[in-house]
């Protein structure tokens, strides 16, 4: 049994994920947004690498059943219905809708994970449910990848902390689980910060969100186990 953590998708080749379970994390904010949208009744989320691709994809879907969502430099993209904010994913807004989502870091990481079996979407918001699902996959003899989106192709504290919490929960009580070096570092981070709030608020992403008056998203994302859903990315859709 083995768990590999990758702090960014950089250098991750399709063959690295092929056939392996992958958990994708972008704690601030994309995977928290996806979990919240689906937990509040959205039909599906379609991740895209760019805003232009999002517009093309949405144009081929039923007009009244789709919402465009996404951000650039943390702010809602002009002309889109929603930003990349879990706070915006209210039941009255997203229930029954297909959301086409374009973000700077999270959706490219999801696209990079295509080929994993399965590709799961993880965050603090669905922490326990994700850990339980991943633990079952590991016990079935499948080596696991935890893929952090990072921030602008660099290490992101909030993602690494979430990965470390997941590694600890997944392997608890199991026979020795082999970890790569990044997984060892991620686990060590969980001893540096006493809880999700402290770790998330220490991150550069949180400071940027605070600068644009989106600190409510940080508080939302730092609360674990809001939802029991474990979204899965398959055939370009997250359901």
LUMGUDO-293775 format. One record per residue: x, y, z of N, C-alpha, C in turn; residue number from 1; residue in three letters. Coordinates in pm, whole numbers. Atoms other than C-alpha are relative to their C-alpha. Example, Ala and Ser with C-alpha at 12.3 -4.5 7.8 and 13.67 -1.06 7.14 Angstrom:
2
+--------+--------+--------+--------+--------+--------+--------+--------+--------+------+------+
|    n_x |    n_y |    n_z |   ca_x |   ca_y |   ca_z |    c_x |    c_y |    c_z | resi | resn |
+--------+--------+--------+--------+--------+--------+--------+--------+--------+------+------+
|     89 |   -119 |      0 |   1230 |   -450 |    780 |     90 |    120 |      0 |    1 |  ALA |
|    -82 |   -119 |     -6 |   1367 |   -106 |    714 |    -77 |    109 |     73 |    2 |  SER |
+--------+--------+--------+--------+--------+--------+--------+--------+--------+------+------+
This chain:
239
+--------+--------+--------+--------+--------+--------+--------+--------+--------+------+------+
|    n_x |    n_y |    n_z |   ca_x |   ca_y |   ca_z |    c_x |    c_y |    c_z | resi | resn |
+--------+--------+--------+--------+--------+--------+--------+--------+--------+------+------+
|     84 |   -119 |      0 |      0 |      0 |      0 |     88 |    124 |      0 |    1 |  UNK |
|    -84 |   -118 |     17 |    133 |    339 |   -101 |    -89 |    122 |    -23 |    2 |  UNK |
|     63 |   -129 |     26 |     24 |    704 |    -94 |    107 |     95 |    -48 |    3 |  UNK |
|    -88 |   -103 |     54 |    197 |    960 |   -314 |    -73 |    133 |      1 |    4 |  UNK |
|     52 |   -136 |      6 |    134 |   1330 |   -263 |     80 |     79 |   -103 |    5 |  UNK |
|    -64 |    -94 |     93 |    208 |   1580 |   -540 |    -48 |    139 |     37 |    6 |  UNK |
|     38 |   -134 |    -46 |    214 |   1944 |   -432 |    -52 |     89 |   -113 |    7 |  UNK |
|     58 |    -66 |    117 |    134 |   2065 |   -786 |    -11 |   -104 |   -112 |    8 |  UNK |
|      5 |     93 |    113 |     40 |   1898 |  -1116 |    124 |      5 |    -89 |    9 |  UNK |
|   -118 |    -16 |     85 |    371 |   2014 |  -1267 |     82 |   -130 |      0 |   10 |  UNK |
|    -81 |    121 |     12 |    568 |   1718 |  -1396 |    -79 |   -129 |     10 |   11 |  UNK |
|     83 |    120 |    -10 |    276 |   1479 |  -1356 |    -41 |    -43 |   -141 |   12 |  UNK |
|     31 |     51 |    134 |    249 |   1269 |  -1673 |   -127 |    -85 |      6 |   13 |  UNK |
|    121 |     83 |      1 |    -71 |   1089 |  -1780 |     24 |   -142 |     51 |   14 |  UNK |
|    -30 |    135 |    -45 |    101 |    757 |  -1715 |     13 |    -12 |    150 |   15 |  UNK |
|    -16 |      3 |   -146 |    159 |    855 |  -1351 |   -133 |    -25 |     71 |   16 |  UNK |
|    130 |     13 |    -65 |   -214 |    861 |  -1276 |    -84 |   -112 |    -59 |   17 |  UNK |
|     82 |     99 |     70 |   -342 |    600 |  -1520 |    -30 |   -121 |     87 |   18 |  UNK |
|     43 |    117 |    -75 |   -543 |    338 |  -1335 |     12 |     11 |    150 |   19 |  UNK |
|    -15 |    -16 |   -145 |   -465 |    478 |   -989 |   -107 |     94 |     54 |   20 |  UNK |
|     92 |    -97 |    -61 |   -715 |    645 |   -755 |     72 |    132 |     26 |   21 |  UNK |
|    -57 |   -133 |    -19 |   -653 |   1020 |   -741 |   -100 |     86 |     77 |   22 |  UNK |
|     79 |   -101 |    -69 |   -784 |   1275 |   -493 |     58 |    136 |    -36 |   23 |  UNK |
|    -45 |   -134 |     38 |   -763 |   1632 |   -625 |    -45 |     99 |    107 |   24 |  UNK |
|     27 |    -99 |   -105 |   -740 |   1915 |   -371 |     35 |    139 |    -50 |   25 |  UNK |
|    -25 |   -145 |     12 |   -775 |   2289 |   -424 |    -87 |     65 |    108 |   26 |  UNK |
|     81 |    -35 |   -117 |   -890 |   2387 |    -77 |    -51 |    143 |     -6 |   27 |  UNK |
|     41 |   -140 |     16 |   -901 |   2762 |   -155 |     12 |     39 |   -148 |   28 |  UNK |
|    133 |     32 |    -46 |  -1122 |   2732 |   -344 |    -69 |   -106 |    -84 |   29 |  UNK |
|     78 |     71 |    103 |  -1213 |   2516 |   -644 |    -64 |   -130 |     49 |   30 |  UNK |
|     63 |    126 |    -38 |  -1265 |   2175 |   -486 |   -103 |     21 |    111 |   31 |  UNK |
|    103 |    -33 |    -98 |  -1451 |   2330 |   -193 |   -126 |     49 |    -71 |   32 |  UNK |
|    113 |    -48 |     79 |  -1673 |   2505 |   -448 |    -74 |   -115 |    -66 |   33 |  UNK |
|     63 |    116 |     65 |  -1737 |   2179 |   -636 |    -78 |    -82 |    100 |   34 |  UNK |
|     68 |     79 |   -103 |  -1821 |   1987 |   -320 |   -127 |     70 |     47 |   35 |  UNK |
|    116 |    -76 |    -48 |  -2055 |   2264 |   -205 |   -111 |      2 |   -104 |   36 |  UNK |
|    100 |     -3 |    105 |  -2231 |   2291 |   -540 |    -75 |   -132 |    -10 |   37 |  UNK |
|     64 |    130 |     12 |  -2297 |   1919 |   -563 |    -73 |    -37 |    129 |   38 |  UNK |
|     67 |     26 |   -126 |  -2382 |   1894 |   -194 |   -131 |     76 |     12 |   39 |  UNK |
|    121 |    -81 |     -3 |  -2643 |   2164 |   -251 |    -90 |    -23 |   -121 |   40 |  UNK |
|     96 |     43 |    100 |  -2806 |   1987 |   -543 |     31 |     26 |   -145 |   41 |  UNK |
|    -37 |    -18 |    141 |  -2618 |   2082 |   -860 |      0 |   -135 |    -70 |   42 |  UNK |
|      5 |    123 |     79 |  -2659 |   1825 |  -1136 |    140 |    -52 |    -31 |   43 |  UNK |
|   -138 |     36 |     35 |  -2292 |   1826 |  -1239 |     84 |    126 |     -4 |   44 |  UNK |
|    -96 |   -108 |     21 |  -1980 |   2041 |  -1257 |     94 |    -46 |   -111 |   45 |  UNK |
|    -93 |     31 |    109 |  -1774 |   2051 |  -1575 |    120 |     92 |     14 |   46 |  UNK |
|   -118 |    -84 |    -13 |  -1418 |   2173 |  -1512 |     65 |     27 |   -134 |   47 |  UNK |
|    -70 |    -37 |    123 |  -1239 |   2360 |  -1791 |    129 |     70 |     34 |   48 |  UNK |
|   -131 |    -56 |    -26 |   -883 |   2480 |  -1822 |      4 |    151 |    -16 |   49 |  UNK |
|     -1 |   -144 |     27 |   -969 |   2830 |  -1947 |   -143 |     54 |     -4 |   50 |  UNK |
|    133 |    -60 |     14 |  -1261 |   3075 |  -1945 |    -57 |    -16 |   -141 |   51 |  UNK |
|     46 |     13 |    137 |  -1278 |   3054 |  -2323 |    -57 |   -140 |    -25 |   52 |  UNK |
|     53 |    136 |     13 |  -1322 |   2678 |  -2307 |   -133 |    -13 |     74 |   53 |  UNK |
|    125 |      6 |    -77 |  -1591 |   2723 |  -2041 |   -115 |     56 |    -82 |   54 |  UNK |
|    105 |    -61 |     81 |  -1788 |   2952 |  -2271 |    -39 |    -92 |   -115 |   55 |  UNK |
|     30 |     93 |    110 |  -1759 |   2704 |  -2560 |    -82 |   -118 |     49 |   56 |  UNK |
|     72 |    116 |    -54 |  -1872 |   2413 |  -2344 |   -143 |     38 |     36 |   57 |  UNK |
|    133 |    -43 |    -43 |  -2164 |   2608 |  -2198 |    -91 |     27 |   -118 |   58 |  UNK |
|     82 |    -32 |    118 |  -2281 |   2713 |  -2546 |    -63 |   -123 |    -62 |   59 |  UNK |
|     54 |    125 |     53 |  -2345 |   2347 |  -2628 |    -95 |    -69 |     97 |   60 |  UNK |
|     90 |     57 |    -99 |  -2561 |   2286 |  -2322 |   -131 |     77 |      2 |   61 |  UNK |
|    131 |    -65 |    -10 |  -2924 |   2367 |  -2251 |     14 |    131 |     75 |   62 |  UNK |
|    -26 |   -134 |    -52 |  -2926 |   2741 |  -2186 |    -53 |     20 |    141 |   63 |  UNK |
|     61 |    -23 |   -131 |  -3161 |   2741 |  -1888 |     51 |    -94 |    109 |   64 |  UNK |
|    -48 |     96 |    -98 |  -2984 |   2451 |  -1722 |    146 |     12 |     35 |   65 |  UNK |
|   -144 |    -12 |    -20 |  -2627 |   2581 |  -1715 |     34 |    134 |     66 |   66 |  UNK |
|    -56 |   -120 |    -61 |  -2435 |   2831 |  -1503 |    150 |      5 |    -28 |   67 |  UNK |
|   -144 |    -20 |     16 |  -2093 |   2969 |  -1593 |     56 |     53 |    131 |   68 |  UNK |
|    -63 |    -41 |   -126 |  -1866 |   3000 |  -1290 |    151 |      0 |    -17 |   69 |  UNK |
|   -146 |      1 |      7 |  -1503 |   3088 |  -1244 |     62 |    129 |     46 |   70 |  UNK |
|    -74 |   -118 |    -46 |  -1233 |   3334 |  -1147 |    129 |     16 |    -76 |   71 |  UNK |
|   -136 |    -36 |     36 |   -922 |   3507 |  -1260 |     46 |    105 |    100 |   72 |  UNK |
|    -53 |    -85 |   -107 |   -704 |   3674 |   -995 |   -101 |      8 |    115 |   73 |  UNK |
|     94 |     20 |   -111 |   -963 |   3549 |   -742 |   -138 |     59 |    -25 |   74 |  UNK |
|    126 |    -69 |     21 |  -1244 |   3761 |   -889 |    -84 |    -67 |   -108 |   75 |  UNK |
|     92 |     56 |     98 |  -1551 |   3651 |  -1082 |     32 |     51 |   -139 |   76 |  UNK |
|    -28 |    -37 |    138 |  -1494 |   3648 |  -1455 |   -117 |     81 |    -56 |   77 |  UNK |
|    104 |    -87 |     55 |  -1683 |   3924 |  -1632 |    -92 |    -79 |    -94 |   78 |  UNK |
|     99 |     68 |     82 |  -2003 |   3791 |  -1787 |    -41 |   -136 |     50 |   79 |  UNK |
|     34 |    131 |    -57 |  -2008 |   3472 |  -1580 |   -109 |     19 |    106 |   80 |  UNK |
|    108 |     -7 |    -99 |  -2300 |   3389 |  -1351 |     52 |      3 |    143 |   81 |  UNK |
|    -52 |     18 |   -136 |  -2089 |   3298 |  -1049 |    152 |      8 |     -2 |   82 |  UNK |
|   -144 |     10 |    -16 |  -1736 |   3324 |   -919 |     40 |   -140 |     41 |   83 |  UNK |
|    -49 |    128 |    -54 |  -1528 |   3045 |   -771 |    -14 |      5 |    151 |   84 |  UNK |
|     24 |    -20 |   -142 |  -1688 |   3089 |   -432 |    -98 |   -104 |     52 |   85 |  UNK |
|     96 |     95 |    -58 |  -1842 |   2814 |   -221 |   -120 |     69 |     63 |   86 |  UNK |
|    110 |    -74 |    -63 |  -2051 |   3078 |    -48 |   -111 |     30 |   -101 |   87 |  UNK |
|    100 |    -28 |    104 |  -2225 |   3149 |   -379 |    -80 |   -123 |    -42 |   88 |  UNK |
|     63 |    124 |     48 |  -2320 |   2784 |   -434 |   -118 |    -39 |     89 |   89 |  UNK |
|    117 |     22 |    -84 |  -2650 |   2813 |   -250 |   -100 |    -92 |    -70 |   90 |  UNK |
|     96 |     92 |     62 |  -2922 |   2551 |   -305 |    -95 |     69 |    -98 |   91 |  UNK |
|     96 |    -68 |     88 |  -3162 |   2805 |   -455 |     64 |     46 |   -130 |   92 |  UNK |
|    -71 |    -43 |    120 |  -2895 |   2901 |   -708 |     41 |   -117 |    -88 |   93 |  UNK |
|    -65 |    106 |     77 |  -2740 |   2570 |   -812 |    -81 |   -128 |    -16 |   94 |  UNK |
|     75 |    127 |      4 |  -3001 |   2298 |   -756 |    -48 |    -29 |   -142 |   95 |  UNK |
|     43 |     44 |    132 |  -3059 |   2105 |  -1077 |     80 |     56 |   -116 |   96 |  UNK |
|    -77 |    -65 |    105 |  -2802 |   2308 |  -1270 |    131 |    -74 |    -29 |   97 |  UNK |
|   -135 |     42 |     37 |  -2489 |   2206 |  -1458 |     88 |    124 |      3 |   98 |  UNK |
|    -90 |   -114 |    -17 |  -2203 |   2436 |  -1362 |    127 |    -25 |    -81 |   99 |  UNK |
|   -125 |      8 |     76 |  -1920 |   2495 |  -1609 |     99 |     94 |     69 |  100 |  UNK |
|    -89 |    -70 |    -93 |  -1623 |   2602 |  -1398 |    140 |     16 |    -59 |  101 |  UNK |
|   -138 |    -28 |     42 |  -1293 |   2767 |  -1493 |     71 |     76 |    110 |  102 |  UNK |
|    -76 |    -66 |   -105 |  -1036 |   2852 |  -1225 |    148 |     -2 |    -36 |  103 |  UNK |
|   -142 |    -13 |     31 |   -669 |   2942 |  -1219 |     77 |   -128 |     28 |  104 |  UNK |
|    -79 |    115 |    -43 |   -541 |   2635 |  -1035 |    -78 |   -130 |      9 |  105 |  UNK |
|     73 |    123 |    -31 |   -812 |   2387 |   -942 |    -46 |    -77 |   -121 |  106 |  UNK |
|     51 |     75 |    114 |   -973 |   2302 |  -1273 |    112 |    -54 |    -89 |  107 |  UNK |
|   -111 |     65 |     71 |   -638 |   2253 |  -1453 |     52 |   -125 |     71 |  108 |  UNK |
|    -44 |    119 |    -73 |   -543 |   2009 |  -1176 |    -96 |   -117 |    -23 |  109 |  UNK |
|     98 |    104 |     29 |   -866 |   1817 |  -1231 |     20 |    -57 |   -140 |  110 |  UNK |
|    -25 |     46 |    137 |   -798 |   1802 |  -1603 |    127 |    -86 |     -5 |  111 |  UNK |
|   -126 |     76 |     -3 |   -443 |   1679 |  -1530 |    -19 |   -139 |     61 |  112 |  UNK |
|     24 |    128 |    -67 |   -587 |   1398 |  -1316 |    -82 |    -97 |    -83 |  113 |  UNK |
|     80 |     88 |     85 |   -801 |   1259 |  -1598 |     82 |   -124 |    -35 |  114 |  UNK |
|    -71 |    126 |     18 |   -709 |    894 |  -1640 |     16 |    -76 |    129 |  115 |  UNK |
|      5 |     69 |   -128 |   -713 |    819 |  -1270 |   -127 |    -82 |     12 |  116 |  UNK |
|    117 |     89 |    -17 |   -953 |    546 |  -1160 |    -16 |    -34 |    148 |  117 |  UNK |
|     77 |   -116 |     43 |  -1141 |    698 |   -988 |     76 |    128 |     30 |  118 |  UNK |
|    -50 |   -133 |    -36 |  -1069 |   1072 |   -972 |   -103 |     62 |     94 |  119 |  UNK |
|     89 |    -52 |   -103 |  -1221 |   1208 |   -651 |     34 |    145 |     33 |  120 |  UNK |
|    -18 |   -141 |    -33 |  -1269 |   1567 |   -540 |     -5 |     15 |    152 |  121 |  UNK |
|    -10 |     -8 |   -145 |  -1154 |   1639 |   -185 |     22 |    141 |     50 |  122 |  UNK |
|    -16 |   -130 |    -67 |  -1160 |   1933 |     55 |    -27 |    -22 |    148 |  123 |  UNK |
|     41 |     11 |   -140 |  -1205 |   2002 |    423 |   -150 |    -20 |      9 |  124 |  UNK |
|    146 |      3 |     -4 |  -1574 |   2040 |    344 |    -59 |   -140 |    -10 |  125 |  UNK |
|     47 |    140 |      6 |  -1606 |   1666 |    272 |    111 |    -93 |     49 |  126 |  UNK |
|   -121 |     69 |    -42 |  -1300 |   1550 |    463 |    -22 |   -145 |     42 |  127 |  UNK |
|     17 |    135 |    -54 |  -1428 |   1246 |    652 |    -50 |    -96 |   -108 |  128 |  UNK |
|     53 |     85 |    106 |  -1627 |   1108 |    359 |    108 |    -34 |   -103 |  129 |  UNK |
|   -109 |     25 |     94 |  -1326 |   1147 |    128 |    102 |    -96 |     57 |  130 |  UNK |
|    -98 |     87 |    -64 |  -1090 |    983 |    374 |    -51 |   -144 |      6 |  131 |  UNK |
|     57 |    135 |     -7 |  -1325 |    686 |    418 |      0 |    -68 |   -136 |  132 |  UNK |
|      0 |     55 |    136 |  -1361 |    638 |     43 |    142 |    -37 |    -43 |  133 |  UNK |
|   -138 |     26 |     38 |   -985 |    662 |    -11 |     58 |   -118 |     78 |  134 |  UNK |
|    -48 |    111 |    -83 |   -915 |    423 |    275 |    -48 |   -133 |    -57 |  135 |  UNK |
|     54 |    123 |     59 |  -1142 |    162 |    116 |     75 |    -37 |   -128 |  136 |  UNK |
|    -76 |     26 |    123 |   -959 |    200 |   -216 |    139 |    -52 |     32 |  137 |  UNK |
|   -134 |     45 |    -40 |   -622 |    160 |    -43 |     -4 |   -143 |     51 |  138 |  UNK |
|     13 |    136 |    -53 |   -741 |   -151 |    137 |    -29 |   -102 |   -110 |  139 |  UNK |
|     23 |     88 |    115 |   -846 |   -293 |   -200 |    128 |    -23 |    -79 |  140 |  UNK |
|   -129 |     23 |     65 |   -480 |   -284 |   -296 |     37 |    101 |   -105 |  141 |  UNK |
|    -28 |   -102 |    101 |   -484 |     32 |   -505 |     85 |    112 |     60 |  142 |  UNK |
|    -85 |   -111 |    -45 |   -197 |    277 |   -457 |    -68 |    132 |    -32 |  143 |  UNK |
|     79 |   -123 |      4 |   -331 |    628 |   -402 |     89 |    120 |    -32 |  144 |  UNK |
|    -64 |   -129 |     25 |   -233 |    970 |   -538 |    -87 |    111 |     58 |  145 |  UNK |
|     68 |   -122 |    -43 |   -326 |   1295 |   -364 |     65 |    114 |    -74 |  146 |  UNK |
|    -53 |   -104 |     88 |   -285 |   1577 |   -614 |    -48 |    137 |     47 |  147 |  UNK |
|     31 |   -137 |    -40 |   -271 |   1933 |   -481 |      8 |     90 |   -124 |  148 |  UNK |
|     -4 |    -89 |    116 |   -350 |   2207 |   -729 |    115 |     99 |     10 |  149 |  UNK |
|   -102 |   -102 |    -17 |    -95 |   2444 |   -578 |    -53 |    137 |    -35 |  150 |  UNK |
|     37 |   -139 |     29 |    -96 |   2815 |   -644 |     97 |     57 |   -102 |  151 |  UNK |
|    -83 |    -50 |    110 |     33 |   2942 |   -977 |    125 |    -86 |    -17 |  152 |  UNK |
|   -103 |    103 |     23 |    237 |   2622 |  -1021 |    101 |    -11 |    113 |  153 |  UNK |
|    -87 |      7 |   -116 |    391 |   2659 |   -676 |    -74 |    -67 |    116 |  154 |  UNK |
|     53 |     61 |   -122 |    341 |   2498 |   -336 |   -107 |     89 |     63 |  155 |  UNK |
|    107 |    -73 |    -69 |     20 |   2597 |   -157 |    -21 |    -64 |    137 |  156 |  UNK |
|      7 |     50 |   -137 |      8 |   2562 |    221 |   -133 |    -68 |     30 |  157 |  UNK |
|    131 |     54 |    -34 |   -367 |   2503 |    246 |    -25 |   -136 |    -64 |  158 |  UNK |
|     16 |    130 |     66 |   -359 |   2217 |     -6 |     87 |   -106 |     66 |  159 |  UNK |
|    -91 |     95 |    -62 |    -56 |   2053 |    153 |    -49 |    -41 |    139 |  160 |  UNK |
|     54 |     33 |   -132 |   -211 |   2074 |    500 |   -118 |    -96 |    -13 |  161 |  UNK |
|    114 |     88 |     21 |   -532 |   1916 |    371 |     47 |   -139 |    -42 |  162 |  UNK |
|    -55 |    129 |     41 |   -329 |   1642 |    202 |     56 |    -75 |    120 |  163 |  UNK |
|    -56 |     66 |   -118 |   -146 |   1572 |    528 |   -106 |    -54 |     92 |  164 |  UNK |
|    111 |     48 |    -82 |   -470 |   1546 |    722 |    -62 |   -126 |    -61 |  165 |  UNK |
|     56 |    117 |     68 |   -600 |   1303 |    460 |     90 |   -122 |     17 |  166 |  UNK |
|    -93 |    112 |    -14 |   -288 |   1087 |    472 |    -11 |    -61 |    139 |  167 |  UNK |
|     10 |     50 |   -138 |   -311 |   1059 |    850 |   -129 |    -78 |     22 |  168 |  UNK |
|    129 |     66 |    -20 |   -680 |    969 |    843 |    -10 |   -130 |    -79 |  169 |  UNK |
|     11 |    118 |     87 |   -649 |    720 |    556 |     80 |   -117 |     56 |  170 |  UNK |
|    -87 |    111 |    -39 |   -362 |    518 |    698 |    -14 |    -40 |    147 |  171 |  UNK |
|     15 |     28 |   -143 |   -473 |    521 |   1063 |    -45 |   -144 |     21 |  172 |  UNK |
|     36 |    138 |    -33 |   -476 |    164 |   1195 |     34 |   -103 |   -105 |  173 |  UNK |
|    -36 |     95 |    104 |   -359 |      8 |    870 |    143 |    -47 |     20 |  174 |  UNK |
|   -139 |     43 |     -3 |    -45 |   -196 |    828 |     85 |    104 |    -71 |  175 |  UNK |
|    -83 |   -109 |     52 |    254 |     16 |    722 |    -34 |     38 |   -144 |  176 |  UNK |
|     31 |    -56 |    132 |    167 |    239 |    429 |    121 |     79 |    -46 |  177 |  UNK |
|   -116 |    -71 |     54 |    455 |    358 |    212 |    -42 |    139 |    -45 |  178 |  UNK |
|     26 |   -138 |     38 |    470 |    735 |    162 |    116 |     55 |    -82 |  179 |  UNK |
|   -110 |    -72 |     66 |    665 |    944 |    -87 |     42 |    118 |     87 |  180 |  UNK |
|    -53 |   -107 |    -84 |    866 |   1237 |     45 |   -100 |    112 |     21 |  181 |  UNK |
|     98 |   -108 |    -13 |    592 |   1491 |    -26 |   -108 |    -38 |    101 |  182 |  UNK |
|     99 |     44 |    -99 |    346 |   1283 |    177 |     54 |     12 |    142 |  183 |  UNK |
|    -63 |    -14 |   -131 |    591 |   1277 |    468 |     -2 |    146 |     45 |  184 |  UNK |
|      1 |   -143 |    -32 |    620 |   1657 |    453 |   -142 |     47 |     31 |  185 |  UNK |
|    139 |    -40 |    -23 |    242 |   1698 |    430 |    -47 |    -42 |    138 |  186 |  UNK |
|     38 |     48 |   -133 |    191 |   1487 |    741 |     68 |     87 |    107 |  187 |  UNK |
|    -72 |    -83 |    -97 |    457 |   1692 |    925 |    -68 |    135 |     17 |  188 |  UNK |
|     68 |   -128 |     -9 |    263 |   2010 |    845 |   -118 |     -3 |     96 |  189 |  UNK |
|    117 |      9 |    -88 |    -34 |   1883 |   1043 |     37 |     21 |    146 |  190 |  UNK |
|    -46 |    -28 |   -135 |    178 |   1918 |   1356 |     39 |    144 |     22 |  191 |  UNK |
|    -40 |   -140 |    -10 |    266 |   2279 |   1280 |   -120 |     89 |     31 |  192 |  UNK |
|    122 |    -80 |    -18 |    -92 |   2413 |   1273 |   -101 |    -80 |     79 |  193 |  UNK |
|     86 |     73 |    -92 |   -346 |   2324 |   1536 |   -134 |    -37 |    -61 |  194 |  UNK |
|    130 |     32 |     61 |   -652 |   2325 |   1308 |     -6 |     57 |   -142 |  195 |  UNK |
|     19 |    -46 |    139 |   -788 |   2400 |    960 |      7 |    152 |     -9 |  196 |  UNK |
|      6 |   -146 |      5 |   -852 |   2767 |   1039 |    140 |     60 |      5 |  197 |  UNK |
|   -134 |    -55 |    -15 |   -498 |   2835 |   1152 |     84 |    -24 |   -124 |  198 |  UNK |
|    -79 |     33 |    120 |   -344 |   2658 |    853 |    -46 |     81 |   -121 |  199 |  UNK |
|     50 |    -71 |    117 |   -571 |   2817 |    595 |     31 |    150 |      9 |  200 |  UNK |
|    -22 |   -145 |    -15 |   -538 |   3169 |    738 |    147 |     38 |    -15 |  201 |  UNK |
|   -143 |    -27 |     16 |   -158 |   3137 |    726 |     44 |     -1 |   -145 |  202 |  UNK |
|    -38 |     19 |    140 |   -163 |   3078 |    350 |     -2 |    130 |    -80 |  203 |  UNK |
|     -1 |   -115 |     91 |    -84 |   3325 |     73 |   -134 |     15 |    -71 |  204 |  UNK |
|    130 |     -6 |     66 |   -413 |   3234 |    -94 |   -103 |     72 |     87 |  205 |  UNK |
|     94 |    -67 |    -92 |   -607 |   3344 |    215 |     26 |    150 |      5 |  206 |  UNK |
|    -33 |   -142 |     -3 |   -422 |   3675 |    223 |    -50 |     70 |   -127 |  207 |  UNK |
|     49 |    -59 |    125 |   -506 |   3736 |   -141 |   -151 |     14 |      2 |  208 |  UNK |
|    146 |     -7 |     -7 |   -872 |   3655 |    -83 |    -45 |    111 |     94 |  209 |  UNK |
|     34 |   -107 |    -93 |   -879 |   3891 |    213 |     15 |    137 |    -67 |  210 |  UNK |
|    -24 |   -128 |     68 |   -738 |   4170 |     -6 |   -116 |     39 |    -92 |  211 |  UNK |
|    112 |    -30 |     90 |  -1035 |   4138 |   -243 |   -135 |    -25 |     69 |  212 |  UNK |
|    120 |      9 |    -83 |  -1287 |   4107 |     41 |    -76 |   -132 |    -19 |  213 |  UNK |
|     59 |    133 |     12 |  -1346 |   3733 |      1 |     43 |    -91 |    116 |  214 |  UNK |
|    -44 |     80 |   -114 |  -1232 |   3623 |    346 |   -109 |    -94 |     50 |  215 |  UNK |
|    108 |     93 |    -37 |  -1576 |   3463 |    399 |     20 |   -136 |    -64 |  216 |  UNK |
|    -28 |    128 |     67 |  -1465 |   3197 |    151 |    102 |    -82 |     80 |  217 |  UNK |
|   -101 |     71 |    -80 |  -1165 |   3113 |    371 |    -66 |    -62 |    122 |  218 |  UNK |
|     70 |     53 |   -118 |  -1384 |   3073 |    680 |    -89 |   -118 |    -38 |  219 |  UNK |
|     86 |    110 |     46 |  -1626 |   2856 |    483 |     84 |   -124 |    -28 |  220 |  UNK |
|    -83 |    114 |     42 |  -1351 |   2634 |    339 |     69 |    -68 |    118 |  221 |  UNK |
|    -75 |     54 |   -114 |  -1183 |   2587 |    679 |    -87 |    -80 |     96 |  222 |  UNK |
|     87 |     80 |    -86 |  -1487 |   2421 |    835 |    -16 |   -140 |    -58 |  223 |  UNK |
|      5 |    134 |     58 |  -1462 |   2042 |    789 |   -139 |    -63 |     10 |  224 |  UNK |
|    116 |     90 |     -5 |  -1737 |   1792 |    714 |   -135 |     71 |    -10 |  225 |  UNK |
|    129 |    -62 |     30 |  -2007 |   2023 |    587 |    -89 |    -95 |    -82 |  226 |  UNK |
|     72 |     87 |     92 |  -2103 |   1755 |    333 |     56 |   -141 |      6 |  227 |  UNK |
|    -42 |    141 |      5 |  -2090 |   1378 |    295 |     22 |    -48 |   -143 |  228 |  UNK |
|    -20 |     39 |    139 |  -2065 |   1378 |    -84 |    149 |    -13 |    -32 |  229 |  UNK |
|   -136 |     13 |     52 |  -1747 |   1256 |   -255 |    -11 |      6 |   -152 |  230 |  UNK |
|     17 |    -12 |    144 |  -1767 |   1393 |   -609 |    105 |    -79 |    -78 |  231 |  UNK |
|    -90 |     76 |     86 |  -1613 |   1188 |   -889 |      3 |     63 |   -138 |  232 |  UNK |
|    -22 |    -58 |    132 |  -1468 |   1324 |  -1213 |     15 |   -113 |   -101 |  233 |  UNK |
|      1 |    107 |     99 |  -1547 |   1097 |  -1506 |    -62 |     53 |   -129 |  234 |  UNK |
|     50 |    -45 |    131 |  -1593 |   1166 |  -1877 |    -26 |    150 |     -3 |  235 |  UNK |
|     -2 |   -146 |      1 |  -1522 |   1536 |  -1826 |   -107 |     65 |     88 |  236 |  UNK |
|    101 |    -54 |    -90 |  -1800 |   1575 |  -1568 |     28 |    -46 |    142 |  237 |  UNK |
|     -6 |     37 |   -141 |  -1797 |   1581 |  -1190 |   -142 |    -15 |     50 |  238 |  UNK |
|    135 |     26 |    -52 |  -2104 |   1424 |  -1034 |     11 |    -63 |    138 |  239 |  UNK |
+--------+--------+--------+--------+--------+--------+--------+--------+--------+------+------+
